[in-house]
């Protein structure tokens, strides 16, 4: 998919959500980098760490709310958005431009929800990666060629890929996460339906 973006250096900053200055994130990123000096290998290792070591809140039935990268790492769980925040923080901490991407998805063709993922700038191009976490029926893989995301968009059902790479997470997503005390309740009917 072709994406719309700003200059790569726009996607290196940190804030309260992408808080890669926290020692625990720096330590994780440095540890991964020490074993994977090539940028592509490092990006793949970071992706696989977040995809496989951080549980998806719904799959784990864990009600804790993770928003920032550091909270997600501390809890070991988070929704797709939180996992994207952590992956972006790990990659940005090592100087790799990483932004946020979104999909509008549906289970029933009537109710829609946003899904969050990242795009990393490697070898002169943006590559979307989905660290949501695999389970039966979902097989997201790190790829610089054909996308291997958790879900393919079905336009006939009203689903869509937002073609923008955002430098910061969606304000609507952050406000929704901040407003809940139980992430499972949010999943049952409170996730944003669009940007």
N, C-alpha and C positions, 0 to 999 in steps of 0.2 A: 504494500500500500504506500502511496506517495503521501507524505505529510507536509504540513505547513509549519515552519519554525522560524525562530530568530537565529542570530549568530550563535554557534556552539558555546562560546564563552558565557552567554546569558544563562546557561544551565549548569553552573558550578557553585552557586551560592548556597548558604545555609540559613535557616531560620528556626523558629520554635518547633516546627514539624520535621524538617530535614536537618536534624541537629547533630551533624557528623562531628562537631567539635567535642562531643561527649567522649570521655576516655574509653568507655566500653565499646563504642562504635569504632573509634580509631584503632583500638587493640584488635578487634575482629578484622577490620579491613587490612591492617598491616600484616596480620597473621596470614590471611588469604594471599595477599600480594607477595609475601616472602616465598610462597610455594608456587606462585604463578606470575612470573615477571612479564610475560607477554600480555599485552592489553586484552586480546581476545580470550586467552586462557583465564585471565583474572576475572573478566566480566562473566564468563561461563561459571567459574567457581562461585562467585558472589551470587549469581542467579540461582544456582543449584542449592547453595546454602539456605537462602531465603525460601525457596520453593519447598525444600525437603525438611529443613530443621525448624521452621516456624510454622506451626499448625494454623490452618484456616479456622477461624472462630466457629463457623457454622458446622464444619465437618467434625470438629472436636467438641461441639456443644459447650463451648466455654463462653460464659456471659461477660467476661471482663472486657472493658473498653480500652483498646489500644489506638492511639492516634499518631503520636510522634514516633520517629524511628527508634529512639531510645526506649520508649514504653513498649513498643512491639518486641524489641530484643529482650527486654526484661521479663515480659509476660510469656514470651515464646509462642504467642498466638496473636492473630489479628485478621481482620477482613482483608480482601484484596487491596483496598486502599492503604491500609497500614503496612501491608507487606511491600507495596510499591514504595511507600515512604522510606522503609528500611533499605530496600535495594538501592534506591537513589542515593541515600546517605552514604552507603558503603562505597558505591562507585564514585560519587563526587569527592569523597574524602581522598581519593587517589587521583584526582584530576581528570576524571572521565565525565564529559558532559552527559547529563541524564535528565530527561524531562518526564512529564506525566501525560498519559493518554487515557482516553475513556471510550467505552462502548455503552450503547443503550440496548439492553437485552430484555427478553420476556420469556416466561415459562408457558404462558397461556394465551398470548396474543392480545391480552387486554391490559395487563398490569406490567409496567416497565420499571426497570431499575438500572442504575449506573453500575458499571464494572470498571475497576481501575487497574492500569498496568503502566509500564514505563517504556520509554524509547531511549536507547543509548546510542551515542554518536561514535561509531567505529569505522575505520577505513574510509572516511570521507562521506559516510551516509548514516542516516538514522535507521535504527532497527528496533521494532517493537518487541518487547519481551513480557511474558505474563507469568509471574511467580506465584500465582494464586495457590498452587498446590494441586497435585494430581490425586486422582481416585478413579474407581471404575467409571469409564465414560469420558474422562478428562485426561489428556496426555499432552500437557504443555511442555515444550522443549526449547532450550536456547538455540537460536538459529540466526545466522546472518544471511541466509538465502530465503527460501520460502518461509513465511511466518508459520510458527507452530504454537498458536495461542490456545487458551482453554476453550474458547468458543469462536466459531465462525459466525459472522453476522448474517441474518436472514432478512433481507430488505422486504420481502413479501409479507413479513409479520410486523413490519414497522421498526425493526431493529436498525441500528446504524453505528458505524464507526465515526467518531469525531476525528477529523483529519489534522487536528492541531496538536503540536507538542507544547505543553504548558510548562513554564519555568517554575511555577509554584502549584501546589495542589489546589483543586477547586475549592473556593471559599464555601460553596454550598455543601460540599462533602464534609469539610471540616466542621462547619456549624452544626450539621446533622449529627456527626459523631460526638461533638461536645455536648449536645443536648440530651443524650441518652445515658442512662445508668446501667443498661443491660443490652449488650450488642445483639443478643438473640431476639429480644423483643423488636429491636430495630429491623432485623432481617425478616421478621414476620409481617412487616407492612409499613416501614418508615423510611426506607432508603430513597434517596433522590431518584426521580425518574428521568431527569435530563439535566443538562448543564444550564 
